[in-house]
Amino acid sequence: MRAIGALVLLLGIFRASGERPKITDSEGNLVVKISDIPSGLCGNDSYSGLAFMNVGLEECDRWKMNTTDPEYEEYKCKVLRVHASVKNGKCTCCEKWKGPLCNEYDGCGTGETLFGTSCTPHMCHHNGTIAVGKKEIECICPPPWDGRFCERLACWRKTIPTQQHRYRNNGDHCICGNHYSGENCDVIKSCMNNGHLENGKCNCGDEWEGDVCDKRVSNGNAT
């Protein structure tokens, strides 16, 4: 609960600033930092607490550490390891991969992982934090980064949904969108869909709304 509370607080802080960090998985579930997961909740395995967070207290006994339990070993390989498979009834790192999460590569330095063809010091890129989601190990990403390992630029994460055109991707960094300017890309310079710019704001036609008239009004809600 402490870990989830911290994530909710973080989400509230970023919402106040307009930024949207990646703190949920593809199904909308909060991802939890591995360092925040209490160990020993369901046995002696240092990662059994991850299972606890995902299956709930009432099923905790099912996930007690048992190296001969095929269900738990299958679960570990699917959710709690990066490069692993079940061999002889035990979740084992794939060839050339090692470490408690099976994400350290034999051909790289101590503690390093392989991303593409390059060795990197951390699995999470761009100051991301290693965590676990509902289905797999992934990363919590600060704006404007997205993806399982914070490897993908997503400039829409820098602002709220109603201002999604404020920024756009430009290689490895964000720049102002076509209809915005200014140091923080918060100055409207033009409007979409035949809207008219007056005193820094867009006056939209009956069928459009939004900061730059980029959203179609739902049927019956035209103003």
LUMROFI-635635 format. One record per residue (C-alpha): residue in one letter; x, y, z. Coordinates in steps of 0.02 Angstrom, whole numbers, padded with zeros to 5 digits, always signed. Example, Ala and Ser with C-alpha at 12.3 -4.5 7.8 and 13.67 -1.06 7.14 Angstrom:
! residues 2
A+00615-00225+00390 S+00684-00053+00357 
This chain:
! residues 223
M+00000+00000+00000 R+00144+00118+00036 A+00212+00095-00141 I+00043+00124-00222 G+00013+00278-00113 A+00179+00351-00167 L+00136+00324-00350 V-00035+00406-00330 L+00049+00556-00247 L+00175+00565-00390 L+00035+00559-00517 G-00054+00702-00429 I+00104+00809-00431 F+00132+00783-00616 R-00051+00814-00657 A-00038+00982-00569 S+00109+01026-00680 G+00025+00959-00837 E+00152+00822-00864 R+00103+00639-00876 P+00238+00515-00824 K+00222+00335-00879 I+00173+00249-00716 T+00048+00122-00783 D+00063-00031-00895 S-00028-00059-01059 E-00186-00111-00965 G-00189+00043-00853 N-00123-00045-00697 L-00001+00051-00587 V+00176-00017-00603 V+00267-00035-00437 K+00451+00000-00408 I+00542-00159-00363 S+00631-00066-00223 D+00461-00027-00145 I+00399-00207-00147 P+00409-00284+00027 S+00498-00451+00027 G+00450-00604+00127 L+00262-00578+00112 C+00236-00744+00026 G+00393-00839+00070 N+00581-00820+00065 D+00603-00779-00118 S+00660-00598-00134 Y+00534-00567-00273 S+00385-00657-00200 G+00318-00489-00144 L+00288-00449-00328 A+00167-00594-00340 F+00081-00530-00183 M+00051-00360-00263 N-00026-00438-00417 V-00134-00580-00351 G-00196-00507-00186 L-00180-00555-00004 E-00310-00693-00011 E-00202-00791-00134 C-00036-00757-00047 D-00016-00936+00011 R-00026-00998-00168 W+00134-00903-00212 K+00244-00956-00068 M+00419-00995-00127 N+00425-01175-00186 T+00555-01223-00315 T+00452-01374-00364 D+00290-01277-00392 P+00272-01268-00584 E+00136-01136-00574 Y+00245-01016-00476 E+00397-01049-00585 E+00293-01012-00740 Y+00231-00852-00659 K+00408-00796-00619 C+00464-00820-00799 K+00315-00727-00871 V+00307-00580-00751 L+00462-00566-00640 R+00604-00599-00761 V+00656-00517-00925 H+00748-00656-01019 A+00702-00823-00942 S+00614-00988-00974 V+00561-01139-00872 K+00689-01279-00880 N+00671-01439-00781 G+00529-01360-00683 K+00627-01205-00631 C+00628-01028-00702 T+00804-01006-00770 C+00890-00862-00860 C+00910-00887-01047 E+01083-00915-01120 K+01200-00766-01096 W+01080-00681-00975 K+01102-00673-00787 G+01057-00577-00630 P+00904-00586-00517 L+00794-00517-00657 C+00886-00605-00799 N+00922-00437-00879 E+01112-00430-00861 Y+01205-00484-01018 D+01360-00595-01009 G+01448-00496-01144 C+01431-00331-01051 G+01511-00264-00893 T+01453-00306-00718 G+01272-00255-00693 E+01254-00196-00873 T+01119-00247-00994 L+01107-00256-01183 F+00996-00135-01277 G+01000-00168-01464 T+01185-00192-01497 S+01250-00080-01357 C+01287-00114-01174 T+01200+00006-01056 P+01221+00026-00867 H+01035+00013-00830 M+00887-00079-00905 C+00781+00079-00894 H+00834+00220-01009 H+00820+00409-00981 N+00819+00399-00790 G+00678+00273-00785 T+00651+00164-00631 I+00639-00025-00640 A+00467-00088-00588 V+00341-00226-00616 G+00174-00214-00702 K+00033-00338-00717 K+00118-00442-00851 E+00304-00407-00850 I+00453-00312-00783 E+00455-00137-00857 C+00501+00042-00809 I+00423+00196-00734 C+00468+00338-00855 P+00480+00526-00827 P+00405+00639-00962 P+00428+00638-01108 W+00480+00455-01117 D+00374+00301-01145 G+00390+00117-01188 R+00432-00036-01085 F+00609+00026-01051 C+00582+00216-01074 E+00661+00201-01245 R+00526+00292-01345 L+00503+00481-01354 A+00322+00531-01321 C+00309+00721-01313 W+00123+00713-01278 R+00173+00662-01101 K+00233+00840-01070 T+00058+00912-01061 I-00126+00877-01026 P-00236+00786-01154 T-00330+00943-01206 Q-00165+01022-01260 Q-00095+00871-01351 H-00032+00974-01497 R+00080+01087-01389 Y+00233+00979-01420 R+00291+00860-01555 N+00433+00737-01572 N+00590+00795-01659 G+00718+00655-01659 D+00771+00634-01478 H+00691+00792-01408 C+00528+00890-01407 I+00489+01051-01500 C+00334+01160-01509 G+00191+01095-01614 N+00137+01184-01773 H+00008+01291-01683 Y+00110+01341-01531 S+00265+01445-01491 G+00355+01515-01340 E+00483+01449-01217 N+00357+01327-01144 C+00260+01304-01306 D+00107+01381-01223 V+00077+01527-01341 I-00055+01491-01472 K-00006+01559-01642 S-00137+01480-01756 C-00296+01375-01752 M-00355+01217-01836 N-00516+01181-01931 N-00549+01362-01983 G-00542+01429-01806 H-00499+01613-01783 L-00361+01675-01668 E-00411+01824-01562 N-00310+01891-01415 G-00210+01731-01401 K-00361+01615-01401 C-00448+01516-01536 N-00631+01546-01575 C-00693+01382-01646 G-00837+01341-01760 D-00991+01250-01695 E-00917+01078-01731 W-00748+01104-01648 E-00675+01140-01477 G-00508+01133-01385 D-00364+01256-01368 V-00331+01255-01556 C-00501+01189-01616 D-00430+01014-01635 K-00571+00914-01553 R-00737+00879-01635 V-00887+00921-01526 S-00996+00771-01482 N-01167+00766-01564 G-01288+00878-01472 N-01154+00968-01373 A-01112+01107-01495 T-01105+01279-01414 
